[in-house]
């Protein structure tokens, strides 16, 4: 299988990050956004990341093409939760279904401790079976269910919270 490399995102990557994100909206599987977002709307989010604590990694293939991105975001914004992050993985349309998700999630697990992270969370729609399967493959457990909290195209959708404690 193809090797992937991870690098810290630069502000110049933001248009590509937004393009990949926007490509997932129409499926109604991955995000609760229902309309495309703008680069301008993501500046604050971009600067909430840092390589030392809350990375935003660009994922590249062996030809240095960006095939996706992954981020660690603070959970709930309170200091007592500093050791807990939400993982968001977004792959380019041409890179989905190729097994890259396993490499990406493994990279997150392998690097969490170096970032002071002890708990990883995934917020995944119940109807997003591929993502649920991916996280459960790595031992993420069901930690919460928020029934019918989202409405996508008139259909109520349930959100699952999957969690994994990283060894000290």
N, C-alpha and C positions, 0 to 999 in steps of 0.2 A: 504494500500500500504506500501511497505517496507520503513523503515526509512533510510535516508542517512546521513552520517557525512562527515564533511569537515575538513581537516587538511592541514597545510602548507607543501608543498613538501620539501623533503630533497634530497640532491644530489644522495643518494642511490635509489631514485625513478626514476631517469632519464631513466634507461633502460626500465622500465614499461611505462613511458610517451611516449617514442619513439615507443615501440611496439604498443601501442594503436593508436598513430598517423599513423604509417605505415599501420595499418589494414584498414584505411579509404582511402588510395590512390587509390586502384584498382577501387573503385566505381565511381571515377571521379565526385563525388557530393560535396565533402567537402573541398578539398584542391587543390591548383594549382600545388603542387608537383606531378611529374609524375613517379618518382622513389623513392624507400625507402631511408630514411635518416639514418644517423648513430648517435649513442650516442655522439661521439666526435664532430660532427657538431652542436650539440645543447648546448654545455657548455656555450657559450657566451649568448645565449638566456636565459638559465636557470638563470644565474647570473644577468640578467637585471630585474629579478623579486625580490620583497621584500614584506614581510608580511605587512609592514606598508603602502605601497603606490601602489604596483603592484603585488598583490598576485598570486601565482601559487598554487592552491588547489588540493589535491588529494581527490577523492570522493570514499567513502567506504560504503559498505552495512552493514547490521546489524551483519554480521559475520566477519567484518573487511577485507573483500576482496576488493581490488581496482577495481572499476567498471568504472572509468573514471578520467578525470582531467579537470580543467577549469582555464583559465588564464586571467588576465587583462594586456594588453600591451599598452604602451604609443602610442598615436596617433601623427604621423608626427614628433616626436622628437624635438619639439620646446617648450620653457618654457611657452609660452602663452597658450599652449594646455594641461597644466598639469592636468586640471580638466576633461579631456576627455580620455576615454580608449576604446580599442577594446576588446570585450569579445570573447574568443575562447573556445568552449565546445567540448570535444572529449570523447565519451563513448566507452567502450570495446564492441566488437561485440556481446557478450552474453547479454549485457545490453541495447541494442538499441531497441526502439519501446516499451518500458515499462513505459513510462510516467516520467522517471527520469529527462528528459530535463526540465520539468516544475519546479521541485524542485531545480535544479541547477540554472536556470535563476532567480527564486525567491530569492535564496540565494545571488546571485550577486546584484540584485536590493536592497535587504534589507541591504547589507553591503557596498554599494558604498559610501554613505555619510560619513561613519566612516573612509574611506580611502581618503577623500578629492575629491572624484569623483562626478561631477555634470552631466556629459553626458556619456551615454553608447552607443557604436556603435557595430553593427554586420555587417560584410562583408560576404555576402551569395550569392552563385551562384543562378541565376534565376531558374534553373532547380532543385534546392534543395528545393522542396516544403515543406517537413516536417520541415526543419529549419525555413523557412520563416513563416510558420504557427505558430510555437512555439514563435518566437519573436513578431509577430503581436498579438498573444494572450495576451501578456503583454503590449500592447500599443505602441510597437515600430512602428514608421512611416517610410515610404519610404523617405529618404533624398537624394538619388542619384541613378543614373543608369549609369553604364559604359558599353555601348553596345559592345558585342563581343571583350572584351579585353583579354580573355584567349583562348588558343587553347588546347583542350584536345583530344588526339587521332584524330587529324585532324578536330575536330568540334569546331567552335567558340562558346564561352560561355559568357553570360552577367553576370556582377557582380552587385548586389544590395547593397546599403549601407542603413541599417536601423538604426534609432537613437531614443533615448529616453532621455529626460531631467528628472533628478531626482530632486524632490522637495528639496528646501533648508531647 
